[in-house]
Amino acid sequence: MKKRFAIALIAIASALSLTACESSEVVENVKEETVTGAMFERHNIDECYSILVDKDTGVCYLEYNGIREYGIVVLLNTDGTPKIWEE
């Protein structure tokens, strides 16, 4: 399951890397660097993208933090339900 999730993250990051960002490199490996915050755990993908995991619900969000833009969106399963982080 982790391998599928990592592949999905790489595919999402690759597709979204076509937007304006400091570098246009395709993400090869998802970094497992975790930073703990008040509500979320942050799993950095690269300089612009992170996966945020809600500590209470386990719901995953994709965060974009560019030079001039910021965005966050919930990650969904194929059936439209929110993606839950499974370790």
C-alpha positions as CSV (number, residue, x, y, z in Angstrom):
1,M,0.0,0.0,0.0
2,K,2.9,2.4,0.8
3,K,4.4,1.7,-2.6
4,R,1.2,2.5,-4.4
5,F,0.8,5.7,-2.3
6,A,4.4,6.8,-3.1
7,I,3.8,6.1,-6.8
8,A,0.6,8.1,-6.7
9,L,2.4,11.0,-5.0
10,I,5.2,10.9,-7.5
11,A,2.6,11.0,-10.4
12,I,0.8,13.9,-8.8
13,A,4.0,15.8,-8.2
14,S,5.2,15.1,-11.7
15,A,1.9,16.4,-13.2
16,L,1.9,19.5,-11.0
17,S,5.6,20.3,-11.6
18,L,4.6,21.6,-15.0
19,T,3.3,24.8,-13.2
20,A,5.6,27.7,-12.4
21,C,8.1,26.6,-9.8
22,E,11.8,27.2,-9.2
23,S,12.8,24.0,-10.9
24,S,11.0,21.8,-13.5
25,E,12.6,18.6,-12.4
26,V,10.5,15.4,-12.1
27,V,10.4,14.1,-8.6
28,E,12.3,10.8,-8.4
29,N,11.9,10.0,-4.8
30,V,9.5,11.1,-2.1
31,K,11.4,12.4,0.9
32,E,10.2,10.9,4.2
33,E,11.2,14.0,6.1
34,T,8.5,14.7,8.7
35,V,7.9,17.9,10.5
36,T,5.4,18.0,13.3
37,G,3.1,21.0,13.6
38,A,0.0,21.8,15.7
39,M,-2.6,20.1,13.5
40,F,-0.6,18.4,10.7
41,E,2.4,16.2,10.0
42,R,4.3,17.5,6.9
43,H,5.9,15.0,4.5
44,N,8.0,17.1,2.1
45,I,8.1,16.0,-1.6
46,D,10.3,18.7,-2.9
47,E,10.8,22.5,-2.5
48,C,7.2,23.4,-3.5
49,Y,5.1,20.4,-2.6
50,S,4.3,18.6,0.6
51,I,1.7,16.1,1.9
52,L,0.0,17.3,5.0
53,V,-1.6,14.7,7.2
54,D,-4.3,15.7,9.8
55,K,-3.2,14.3,13.1
56,D,-6.8,13.6,14.3
57,T,-8.4,12.2,11.2
58,G,-5.4,11.0,9.1
59,V,-6.8,12.8,6.0
60,C,-4.1,13.7,3.4
61,Y,-3.8,17.1,1.7
62,L,-1.5,18.2,-1.1
63,E,0.2,21.6,-0.2
64,Y,1.8,23.8,-2.8
65,N,4.0,26.6,-1.5
66,G,5.6,28.5,-4.4
67,I,7.3,31.9,-4.5
68,R,4.1,33.9,-5.0
69,E,1.3,31.3,-4.7
70,Y,0.0,28.9,-2.1
71,G,-2.6,26.2,-2.3
72,I,-3.9,23.2,-0.5
73,V,-6.3,20.5,-1.7
74,V,-7.6,17.2,-0.2
75,L,-6.3,14.0,-1.8
76,L,-9.1,11.7,-2.9
77,N,-9.4,7.9,-3.5
78,T,-10.8,6.7,-6.8
79,D,-14.2,6.5,-5.3
80,G,-14.1,10.2,-4.2
81,T,-13.6,9.6,-0.5
82,P,-10.7,11.4,1.3
83,K,-7.3,9.6,1.2
84,I,-6.4,8.4,4.7
85,W,-2.7,8.1,5.7
86,E,-1.8,4.5,6.4
87,E,1.7,3.8,7.9
